């Protein structure tokens, strides 16, 4: 194995061999989730926090434990900093982790983040000892504010959650990557493998994929596709791509061509 | 009787009912479960000693699939 294959994603001092984070929402069954999660090679999977269902059969946490995948609790569904902070504290108690994927949504049609509530919640949770991975817009200024208040990673969206529209503003993602001193994990909007690959080619440190896998017709196979795409995109970014040119540049030598009488 | 709102539903419990007793009714095997009483987290270690009073709100939550 070449030494550059040892290229872990490091978040808050934790080394992760896989740069693909798995979002568990939207899967038809725990069995299907198990197979897709195994195919993804992910070491981290998000979980939401909801009221207990006395009729529930099987446990999401058991699936994660069987695959040695760590749960990353999220604050999905929270619209205010107050709700998100309480949800994060409940998650810490329920799952025994101080990691949280912080989401504070500002609009129920687009599910876009509310940056003002988000930064307020991030400040409180960082002060409270949480390792905060903040789901945010693709605004470089908001990303900088989140990093400044102590977030362990910033997670800009490619496009709205579940939309599958890919990365609508690659330039903003590049700006966020360029300035960031913490890992940048593209979150939301991935539709297919090329979107995940592009995120990595733009220099993102990781990608979080949920619906694109869980709602694919064959989730296990899409999980494998995403795994390959993230590795390919990371390698392409690290390899240093050639510049784009307006005209062609021959790759075969122009000297030593044979002479042919074309009259 | 103590009227408690548990996960959005009014539930009538005995006087001096504790968080631990409410959890036992709603979730007999509370692994990976957390409780909030009136919007404050009650750590597992304090479930037995925390008495609920009339009109309190209890949320009992656990993991669900989610992005």
Interface residues (C-beta under 8 A of the other chain):
Chain A: X23 X24 X25 X26 X27 X33 X46 X47 X48 X49 X50 X51 X52 X54 X59 X60 X61 X71 X73 X74 X76 X86 X89 X90 X91 X93 X94 X95 X161 X162 X188 X208 X210 X211
Chain B: X7 X8 X26 X27 X31 X32 X33 X34 X35 X36 X39 X41 X43 X44 X59 X60 X61 X62 X63 X64 X65 X66 X67
